[in-house]
């Protein structure tokens, strides 16, 4: 019995990876083995980057809230503790936006917590 190979699927798989490697430098864009490794590594970095983005934004929000709260004579941890105690369910993203763009509304939240 002759050996069965599926060249169509193989070519499609390679074409997909080579398409993703478009714009890479040197052999990474046109040599199969090199571009396969490059694309795999790029996807790993992209996955990690999506996680890091979330961390970075949370850190940024905390810094903005801290800066806004210190203007009113309170620390970040004290503020967040009192928020939880008073059952005010505003997340860090919203609080950071208030602190940056709507200081009077943020002051009202701080006064309410106090």
N, C-alpha and C positions, 0 to 999 in steps of 0.2 A: 504494500500500500504506500502511495507517495506521501511525503511529509506535508502536513498542512500548515501553511503560514498565513497570517492575516495582515498582509502588507498595507491594506487600506486603512485599517485601524491604527497600525504603527505609524504610518505617514501622518495621519490626522493628529495623533498625540504629539508627534514631533513638531508639526506645523503650529500647533497651539502654543507650545513652549517657545518656539522661535519667534512667534508673533509677539509674545510677551517680552522677549529679549531685545526687541527693536529699540534702537537708540543707545544701547550699551556700547562701551568702548572696546576697540580691538577685537580679539577673537570671541569675546563674550557675546557678540551679536550674530556670528555666523558659523561657529563650530558647535556641533550638537552637544558633545560632552561638556564643553566649557560653559555653554549657555544654559544647559540643564542645571548645572551646579549654581551658576549665577542667579538664575530665576528662583531656585529653591531657597537660596540664602536671602534673596530680596523679599520673598514671601515671609520668611521667618522674621526679618527685621520689621516688615509691615505689621505683622501680628503683634509683636512686642510694642511697636510704636502706638498702636491703638490703645494698648493698656497704659502706656506711659502718658499719653495725652490726657486720660482721665485723672491720673495722679497729679499731673501738672496743673490742670484746671482747678482741682480741689485745693491744692496748695495756694494758688493765686487767690481764690475766693476767701480762704482763711486769712491771708495777708490783708486783703481789702477790708474785711469785716473787722479785723484787729485794729487797723489804722482808724477806721470810722468810730469804733467803740472807745478807743483811747482818747479821742477828742472830747468825749463825754465823761472821762474820768473812771473808766472801768477796764478790766482786762478781758481778753477774748474768752478765756475759760470760764471766768465768772459770768460773763454775758450768756454764753451757751448753756451753762448750768441753770441760770435763772429762766431762760427761754423754755427749757424743758419742764421746769417746775411750774411755770405759768401756763403750760399746755398751748404754747404758741408754736404751730407747726409750719414754720417757714424754713425752707432748706437753704443751704449755704449759697447756692447760685442766686437765689432771689435776694437774700440779705446783702450779698456783695454788690448786686446791681443797685439796690436801694442806697447803700453806702456811697457808691460812686456817682450815680446820676440823680438821686433824689434825696439829698441830705436831710431835708425837713421831714420826710416820711420816715427816714431811718431814725431820726431823733425821737419821733413819736413812738417808735417801737422800743427804743432804749428807755424812754420815760415810762412806758407801760410796764416794762420788765422790772424797773426799779421799784 
